[in-house]
Structures are given as structure tokens and as C-alpha cells.
Amino acid sequence: MSEHESSVIPTMAVRELLTDQAAEDLGLELLCGGDGLDNLINRPRIQKPGLALAGYLEYIHPGRVQILGKSEIQFLSERAPAERSRIAAMVCRHGVSCFVVTENLEPANELLDEAETAGVPLFRTDLPTSQVIDGLTGFLQNRLAPRAVMHGVLVDVYGLGVFIIGDSGIGKSECALDLVVRGHRLVSDDVAEMKRLGPRIVGTGPELTRHHMELRGLGIVNVKDLFGVASVRITKDVEFVIRLDHWADDKKYERLGLDDREYDILGIRLPFVEMPVGPGRNLSVLIEVAARNHLLKLKGYHPARELARKLGRQLREGGRDDMETETEKEGGER
């Protein structure tokens, strides 16, 4: 974890499957177990408990949503009532967050009774199992994505998500404002909420302070109101990190750019540069150049390495020319 990062362990209550607007398309109907609507879901992957119904309870993963499709409902219906009660009781008492019955199937009464007793919500939907799995997985992956709150400024520069970090008062907000004036877009000032979605880091600003910026000596300004809707955006993939650092004469800074450095956010390694701040340095222009340079690298062109390659070739060719000259001199003397 980076020094600017405060991580958040994501969880959600089962009741959000009923109240969250993003989950409305699932069309879930609560049949029983309402006392367990505060049960927590802490894993984005859902589970079909076929093996658990057959007695292999070690395969039950607490904190997951359990999907009951045709095969599970049919398996229970073929058991004797006492056996159904026993199986349902064992599964319900094994840390299950909730059940979702698909295709408008009719769950066994024994399952309904045990779910109600154990406080495990049981939902039903008329959607097919595959569609429920896809919809729930997408919803949960977004809702339970690893998150972090980080101090810094997130801007969109030439379509590249640039996250600017550095000590308080070093000029991050002023630099971001200059970038906005130059036609780029602000995502968040001072604090950015990061979310990991697969191999991507998506950043946004807190809803309360979204589009606002604090400028020392001036106060709070609304960038959207001042510069128009095209000057801001709500979210942006974070693709490049720049740290502004107070200039120190005794510190060695990168001069050639041959070594690509990285910065860790939620386990994702992002390209990173450290930029010294000193009198006469136009930071907004330097950040624009850094963004352009990184976009070139993404297309396969690395300027520093290309220069090193040309220099190496020239030195090799110069060495061969020197050797040939010495050989000619020796031949002439003979």
C-alpha cells in the first residue's frame, strides 16, 4: 500500500439487492428470511451449492450469494421431506448470505421454513439462471470492488488519467487549474476515491465536493460553473502517476528516463514519474509533456531508449572506423 492510500474493505448488506437501483433489473422477490436482510455479502463471486446439498458442506463459501436453479430445486424435490429439512438446515446454518431461486421455480416448503428460521433471505426471480449469474456477478463486482481513498488530484490530460500526488501546499491544485485552463479536464481535487475493477483502477471524486477545488488565498471554486461542463468528468481510469517533489540540490532526479518506475495502487502497478518543483518550472506544461511522452510509449516508441540505441550504434560504428584507420596506417608504414 502506498503512503497516500487508505484502503476500505468492501461489504454490502443483502437488503441492497432490493433497494439498489443497479439491482432492480434482477427483479428479485423476497419469499422468506426477512430477518436476515442485514446479512453481509463480502465476495463478488456467486455460488451454486450443488455439492453442499449433497452433503459436502466444506464447499460452501460464507459471504456469497447462493443460486438455486433447476438442478438444485429438482434435487431437493426428489428427497423425502425429513431429508429435505435436514439438508436445508445444514446449508442455512453454514454462513450463507442469501439464496436466489431462478426461473420462477417453486422452492420446497422445508427450504422456506429453514431459511426463515435461520434468518437467511430467500429471493425468487423469473429470469433464467445464466442471466441471473451474469447480472449478479456484474453488480457485485462493481459494488464489492477493492477501494481506497487517496490524497491527490486526478485530471484527464489528452485522454490519459493522470493522478498528481505530493506534499500539502506544493501546488497540486494550482497545477490542475492551469491544466483545466489549457483545455484538460478535472476529475477530483485533493481526494480521489479509487476502485479496482479487474486490471483497471477507476478514480472519482467524493460526491459532496465533486467539481470543486480549493485554491489557497482564493478559497473554494466550482470548476464546472467557471469553465463549463466540458472542463470536468465524473470518473476516469488512472493510468499515470506523477509526484510533485520539493526541489533538493542533494537529491538525484531522473535525467534520461531509461528506467520505467511504477507506483502501486490497490495492487496494480502504474507508470510513475517524480517531478521536482522549483522556481521557473512550468508544471502544467511539464505534465502535458509527460502525458504525451507516456502516450508515445504506449504506442511502442520510447524516446530515451531510442536515443540510447542510436548512441550505442554510433559508438560501435565509430569504433570500427577507428580500427580501420589504424589498420590503414600500419599498412602504409610497411
Buried (B, 14 or more C-beta within 10 A) or exposed (E): EBEBBEEEEBEBBBBBBBEEEEBEEBBBEBBBBEEBBEBEBBBBBBBBBBEBBEEEBEEBBEBBBBBBBEEBBEBBEEBEEEEBBBBBBBBBEBBBBBBBBBBEBEBBEBBBBBBBBBBBBBBBBEBBBEBBBEBBBEBBEEBBBBBBBBBBBBBBBEEBBBBBBBEEEBBBBBBBBBBBEEEBBBBBBBBBBBBBEEEEBBBBBEEEBBBBBEEEEEEEBEBBEEBEEEBBBEBBEBBBBBBBBEEEEEEEEEEEBEEEBEBEBBEBEBBBBBBBBEEEEEBBEBBBEBBEBBBEBEEEEBEBBEEBEEEEEEEEEEEEEEEEEEEEEEEEEE
